[in-house]
Amino acid sequence: MSRIRVQCSREALLNNWELLRVSGRPLMPVIKADAYGHGLHFVGNELARAGAQHLAVGTVSEAVELRNSGFGGMIVALLGLITAEDLGAARRHRITPLIHNEQSLDCIANFPLHARDLPLSVALKCDTGMARLGFLPEDMRDVVGRLRNMPNVLPELLVSHLAVADEVPNERDNKAGAGNELAEDFTLEQVRRFQQAARVVRTAFPHILLSLGNSACLLASPELAGDLGRPGVALYGGNPLFGTSRAILGAALEPVMEVSAPILSVHALRAGESLGYGRSYVAATDRRVAWVGIGYADGYRRNPAPETCMTVRGQRVPLIGRVAMQMTCVDISDLPQDVDIQPGEFAAILGGEGHAVTPHELAAWWGTIPYEVMCLLGGLNRYQDAAPACFS
Ligand SMILES: *Cc1c(COP(=O)(O)O)cnc(C)c1O
């Protein structure tokens, strides 16, 4: 049994999946980076059983791992062809790589083909404003011209990615600030450029599916998402509209990940006594403290905001002193008198019963976004060489 427990709720995952599906449009869940820390196999298998026919990962190796787990549908590798082995692996395992620049076009054009091979399925990436990966819409005519001369390549998807969909208030009369209105205009311009690219590509490949919307778009403006939505963070219970005027649209999403660590030591700290490295905490009154077995080596932030809490038996307990490499201290004095906390009991870092810490809270305390919280804490599974436990 590992020291730190990362557990994922099947029920929460399926709840979020159903919420995102209400618009009726097909979805390609994004399960890159070990499904944002939730486990590639756990999430992939559950969503496949729940009806997902397309899945997106980052690298071709992730895609092959997913294929080997038995998923028969389309698997898109969103980072494209990176290593020399990627194209061969994509062919052998029926992976759909992203084709996003001249080099990747050259790569598939020069690949030796055998008459009996199935065509290589590819996803074309169009850069509509992220300035990250993709062909510009105005270059799409040339790209399509080259692809027409590759009979063994089948472009099945046209993909683009939105930069500010999580800042969209798409009601004209919304009283959002100027920044938000700019964001909305930027998204609409991205949509316009995507449609421009789609018109060109469809002249040659009329059956190509369009895929634009991320989680924020699917919640706020599903009509802009294209034929195949690509939700990521919302599946894991992160609300991309959190803190905006449209946060309510993601309010029913449920966090999937729970992280807890064992209490190692419980003791009194008398008024005037200090604790931990640097003696940064000095007790003003008599306190009762508990050292929890998680620290910065485990991905827990060393310098979280002063209001950072864990929960013990569902109640909030504040962090005190400095976070150490594998240990962190909490003040448990305010738990009810009759609650007898003993070493071996678990403290919850994220999620759990009672007044659970949410991914958004922990992200705010850490000065980051829920995506990073999930990836860091979920990464403990790999670090501990343990598959995520799951429960429903
Ligand atoms: C990560 C990613 C997504 C999912 O984004 P969320 O904000 O997590 O919904 C979709 N598309 C691409 C290309 C991505 O890299």
The ligand as an SDF file (V2000), in Angstrom:
LIG
                    3D

 15 15  0  0  0  0  0  0  0  0999 V2000
   -5.6930   19.8000  -23.4640 C   0  0  0  0  0  0  0  0  0  0  0  0
   -6.4220   20.0390  -24.7030 C   0  0  0  0  0  0  0  0  0  0  0  0
   -7.8330   20.0400  -24.7340 C   0  0  0  0  0  0  0  0  0  0  0  0
   -8.7010   19.9850  -23.5000 C   0  0  0  0  0  0  0  0  0  0  0  0
   -8.7690   21.2600  -22.9160 O   0  0  0  0  0  0  0  0  0  0  0  0
   -9.6200   21.4980  -21.5580 P   0  0  0  0  0  0  0  0  0  0  0  0
   -9.4680   22.9500  -21.2930 O   0  0  0  0  0  0  0  0  0  0  0  0
   -8.9670   20.6690  -20.5030 O   0  0  0  0  0  0  0  0  0  0  0  0
  -11.0020   21.0750  -21.8380 O   0  0  0  0  0  0  0  0  0  0  0  0
   -8.4370   20.1280  -25.9810 C   0  0  0  0  0  0  0  0  0  0  0  0
   -7.7130   20.2430  -27.1080 N   0  0  0  0  0  0  0  0  0  0  0  0
   -6.3650   20.2850  -27.1110 C   0  0  0  0  0  0  0  0  0  0  0  0
   -5.6280   20.4340  -28.4040 C   0  0  0  0  0  0  0  0  0  0  0  0
   -5.6760   20.1910  -25.9090 C   0  0  0  0  0  0  0  0  0  0  0  0
   -4.3390   20.2360  -25.9010 O   0  0  0  0  0  0  0  0  0  0  0  0
  1  2  1  0
  2  3  1  0
  2 14  2  0
  3  4  1  0
  3 10  2  0
  4  5  1  0
  5  6  1  0
  6  7  2  0
  6  8  1  0
  6  9  1  0
 10 11  1  0
 11 12  2  0
 12 13  1  0
 12 14  1  0
 14 15  1  0
M  END
$$$$
